[in-house]
Amino acid sequence: MAAITLEIGQELRALLSEIGQPVGTGAREMILLELYRRKLVSSGKAAMLLNMDRTDLIRRASESKIAFLEFSDEDWRAAAAESQEAS
C-alpha cells in the first residue's frame, strides 16, 4: 500500500482522535465512505479496502447518513404501481 504524508494540523487531529480510531484509520474510512456516497466505489469494494464485511460497511455508512438505497420520485411511483398491480 502506498503511503502519503498529510498535514492536518492539531485542531483537526484532535477532532479525528475523538472517533476513537488512529487518525490514519479514521481518515481512510472517511475517504472511502465519501467515495461510496458519491457512487465512485461500490459497498463491496469499500468494505474490502477497509478490511470489513460489506454489512458492516453499510451499517457504518448508515450511521453517517449515507443511504444504501436511493429511490427517485419516479422509482417510488413505479414501485407503488407495481405493488398495486400485484394486489
C-alpha positions, 0 to 999 in steps of 0.5 A, spaced: 500 500 500 502 506 498 503 511 503 502 519 503 504 524 508 498 529 510 498 535 514 492 536 518 494 540 523 492 539 531 485 542 531 483 537 526 487 531 529 484 532 535 477 532 532 479 525 528 482 522 535 475 523 538 472 517 533 476 513 537 480 510 531 488 512 529 487 518 525 490 514 519 484 509 520 479 514 521 481 518 515 481 512 510 474 510 512 472 517 511 475 517 504 472 511 502 465 512 505 465 519 501 467 515 495 461 510 496 456 516 497 458 519 491 457 512 487 465 512 485 466 505 489 461 500 490 459 497 498 463 491 496 469 494 494 469 499 500 468 494 505 474 490 502 479 496 502 477 497 509 478 490 511 470 489 513 464 485 511 460 489 506 454 489 512 458 492 516 460 497 511 453 499 510 451 499 517 457 504 518 455 508 512 448 508 515 450 511 521 453 517 517 447 518 513 449 515 507 443 511 504 444 504 501 438 505 497 436 511 493 429 511 490 427 517 485 420 520 485 419 516 479 422 509 482 417 510 488 411 511 483 413 505 479 414 501 485 407 503 488 404 501 481 407 495 481 405 493 488 398 495 486 398 491 480 400 485 484 394 486 489 
